Amino acid sequence: MTDRPDRLDPAARPLVDAITAVFPDLGGTVTDAAEARRILRAAPASPFPVPVVGGVEDREIPGPPGAPDLPVRIYLPDAEEDSGTRPVVVFFHGGGWAICDLDSHDGTARGMCRDAGAVVVSVDYRLAPESPFPAAVEDAYAAVCWTAEHAAELGADPGALSVAGDSAGGNLAAVVAQIARDAGGPAIARQILVYPATDARQKSGSFDANATGYFLTAAHCAWFREQYLGPEGDPAHPHVSPLLADDLAGLPPAHVVTAGCDPLCDEGRAYASALRAAGVTVTESHFPHMFHGFFGFPELLDDARRAHADVAQVIVSSARDRKNGG
């Protein structure tokens, strides 16, 4: 990045440098996923208190046929929220399908629960390379089906069910929305895609423009893809690259968050455009001077707080539409 101007918000530069310093050199000196996870677990914890919610429960739900039970973490909003009319969100964490977990994204899930008054079901899907594609997709869809069936017992409205995720989790949310449409259910009210991976061919202009210097690098992305797909995987498969699906019509309304200093920026924006062209209602929150990962730092970044507020509004709108008969 020495020969390019720094397009990052100056307020974000110290944060990017700090998290880059403790993040594993994926695809470089670190090639083993288990070692990458160990390095991440050893990184300093956030000094900020987590958002307070009404309740948190770790439990296991049935996984897809032939697969192990699926750990989830369920976040319940404050008791004063109207039980039974709350929206419910199935959340998939990021991490390139290979790293991160319920704990790494605990603050994000808590924030959604608190800000939107929503039940949030965060999914600990199987990780690659131990469980390569399509294991994560199958787990994600199983979690959505379970949540739809059990929403009432969680105090939520199954008709106000959203899928959400960041990065690889955004990919899973987009793919599951397509699978649910094609399978005839469950009905999904919103898909919330935070800097989603939508095109595993990794050839967009932002991959070159943001290849280094903004935390997530092109080398990281190549390593993630290698873990997820293995040597024989097809990056053009629509359940890997939802942008390449033949038909995007009939999908639930989408909210897409993108960051201008992110290798995934162009494919996220391209997916929003493709959905809109297919007749899907789309809202976008684009932050030109933010980086991949900024959504996880609302305590430090104004843009992250704005992005969280936008997401909460989308989740709330799913319940409002139900009340209005929409």
Secondary structure, DSSP 8 states (H G I E B T S, - for coil): -TTS---S-TTTHHHHHHHHHHS--BTTTB--HHHHHHHHHHS---SS-----SEEEEEEE--STTS--EEEEEEE--TTS-TTSEEEEEEE--STTTS--TTTTHHHHHHHHHHHT-EEEEE----TTTS-TTHHHHHHHHHHHHHHHHTGGGTEEEEEEEEEEETHHHHHHHHHHHHHHHHT-S--SEEEEES----TT--SHHHHHTSSSSSS-HHHHHHHHHHHH-TT--TT-TTT-GGG-S--TT---EEEEEEEESTTHHHHHHHHHHHHHTT--EEEEEEEEEETTGGG-TTT-HHHHHHHHHHHHHHHHHHHHHHTT-
